[in-house]
Amino acid sequence: MKIFRGGFSSIFCAFLLAALLGAGFPTAGAQESILASYHRSFIRASLAGKTAVLLDAATDERAGEFIGELYEIALQYALVKGRLFNDEPEMISLVAAAARGAGTAGNTASLETLWELFGVFEDAHTRVAILGALGTLGTGDPQTVANLNRLLQDKNRAFRADQYVNHIVLRSCIAALGAFGDESSFPFLFSAMTAGYPQIIVQETLRALENLRGNHTQYILQVIRNNPFPEKAAAFRISAYNERFPLSERAEIARTALEVSLAASDPVANALRYDAITLLTRLRWTPAAPLAVRNFYRVQTDHLGGSAPRERLLEAIASLAVMESTEAAQTLTLQLGLINSRTERTGEFDEDLVLAIVSALGELGDKVAFDHLLYISFLNYPDRIQASAREALNRLRW
């Protein structure tokens, strides 16, 4: 009886399995056997034949059930063997085929393997295929984005150091970052755009920048705060006079550029400082008043030292005139007092400089300037300055 029950059970299970398969319901074991079959073929094939196995598997009508895993098997094989044979044409072809396949299959489980392989294979053909797959699979993966950001940063530094950079690989990296659209890539892409690469790279970079999500004004500010001064200046130029940015955002860009450039003294930083103060004056951006005062003293020192022409000092005075700030009025009033004292003592003065300060004090209209403006009438200034002082006195607010 026990034998009958056991025999009946086996027969019943076999019948049930056959019925399921016949009804079109594949089991987990059936799926595994498909992968296992191609896996065995891959292992047994020669190096050149392994690529053929992948290509053949991709045409299988059941490929969707296993192909991603098979590509990962191939990538893992290449990772183990590639360190010894990374210059073999057959191995290069295998990795390229597996990488492209992994991207097409959407197998995100291969992301880490792909990145490891990028470090093993240095030829452009393989690296371009890997970057293409990473660009397809890596969207939303912080580690992949960080890896490619770092790669682009390294390439930019190497290029600026006159080291060789493969432009085909570089362009693929930039395209992948554009596909991600992650805001963290902005400083690295912007650095690439200003590095001096050929126009085809610049155009690819611009496309990538346009695809980035987020607030582009914040991207510009990030560059101005953190990148080297040539890049700060480039970020300022492309945004500060671009009317697609709201006036308040352009003013904040100029204010930030002035702030960071005041902390440096090289020629590029000085040029950025002059550009920033000019725009802030045009926009009459009063929140920048404290920085405008600092800029005035900086320019004054540079002018006295011979490193800044008088035009820069006149620009600094003009910037204070529009700041509607008591601090700005006090700064210019102090300067006028010093000039009056020197004029009274020596009779020497710079007429254009005096006129600029008097006119600025009139525009500010702060009564703090009253005494020094009035004192002009007791000194031997020419009529132009006397008339300007009277006009400024009439504009003071009480």
JOLINBEL-V860924 format. One record per backbone hydrogen bond with DSSP energy under -1.0 kcal/mol. NH is the residue of the N-H (numbers start at 1). CO is the residue of the C=O. If there is no record, write none. Layout:
# JOLINBEL-V860924
NH & CO
NH & CO
This chain:
# JOLINBEL-V860924
5 & 1
6 & 2
7 & 3
8 & 4
9 & 5
10 & 6
11 & 7
12 & 8
13 & 9
14 & 10
15 & 11
16 & 12
17 & 13
18 & 14
19 & 15
20 & 16
21 & 17
22 & 18
23 & 19
24 & 21
25 & 20
31 & 27
32 & 28
33 & 29
34 & 30
35 & 31
36 & 32
37 & 33
38 & 34
39 & 35
40 & 36
41 & 37
42 & 38
43 & 39
44 & 40
45 & 41
50 & 46
52 & 48
53 & 49
54 & 50
55 & 51
56 & 52
57 & 53
58 & 54
60 & 57
63 & 60
65 & 62
66 & 63
67 & 63
70 & 66
71 & 67
72 & 68
73 & 69
74 & 70
75 & 71
76 & 72
77 & 73
78 & 74
79 & 75
80 & 76
81 & 77
82 & 78
84 & 81
85 & 81
88 & 85
92 & 88
93 & 89
94 & 90
95 & 91
96 & 92
97 & 93
98 & 94
99 & 95
100 & 96
101 & 97
102 & 98
103 & 99
104 & 100
105 & 101
107 & 102
108 & 106
110 & 107
111 & 108
114 & 110
115 & 111
116 & 112
117 & 113
118 & 114
119 & 115
121 & 117
127 & 123
128 & 124
129 & 125
130 & 126
131 & 127
132 & 128
133 & 129
134 & 130
135 & 131
136 & 132
137 & 133
138 & 134
141 & 138
145 & 141
146 & 142
147 & 143
148 & 144
149 & 145
150 & 146
151 & 147
152 & 148
153 & 149
154 & 150
155 & 151
156 & 152
157 & 153
158 & 154
159 & 155
160 & 156
161 & 157
162 & 159
163 & 158
170 & 166
171 & 167
172 & 168
173 & 169
174 & 170
175 & 171
176 & 172
177 & 173
178 & 174
179 & 175
180 & 176
181 & 177
185 & 182
186 & 183
189 & 185
190 & 186
191 & 187
192 & 188
193 & 189
194 & 190
195 & 192
201 & 198
202 & 198
203 & 199
204 & 200
205 & 201
206 & 202
207 & 203
208 & 204
209 & 205
210 & 206
211 & 207
212 & 209
213 & 181
219 & 215
220 & 216
221 & 217
222 & 218
223 & 219
224 & 220
225 & 221
226 & 222
227 & 223
232 & 228
233 & 229
234 & 230
235 & 231
236 & 232
237 & 233
238 & 234
240 & 236
242 & 239
245 & 242
250 & 246
251 & 247
252 & 248
253 & 249
254 & 250
255 & 251
256 & 252
257 & 253
258 & 254
259 & 255
260 & 256
261 & 257
262 & 258
264 & 261
270 & 266
271 & 267
272 & 268
273 & 269
274 & 270
275 & 271
276 & 272
277 & 273
278 & 274
279 & 275
280 & 276
281 & 277
282 & 278
283 & 279
285 & 280
286 & 284
288 & 285
289 & 286
292 & 288
293 & 289
294 & 290
295 & 291
296 & 292
297 & 293
298 & 294
299 & 295
300 & 296
301 & 297
302 & 298
303 & 299
304 & 300
305 & 301
306 & 303
307 & 302
313 & 309
314 & 310
315 & 311
316 & 312
317 & 313
318 & 314
319 & 315
320 & 316
321 & 317
323 & 320
329 & 325
330 & 326
331 & 327
332 & 328
333 & 329
334 & 330
335 & 331
336 & 332
337 & 333
338 & 334
339 & 335
340 & 336
341 & 337
342 & 338
343 & 339
344 & 340
345 & 341
346 & 342
347 & 343
354 & 350
355 & 351
356 & 352
357 & 353
358 & 354
359 & 355
360 & 356
361 & 357
362 & 358
363 & 359
364 & 360
365 & 361
369 & 366
370 & 367
373 & 369
374 & 370
375 & 371
377 & 374
378 & 375
379 & 376
381 & 379
386 & 382
387 & 383
388 & 384
389 & 385
390 & 386
391 & 387
392 & 388
393 & 389
394 & 390
396 & 393
397 & 365
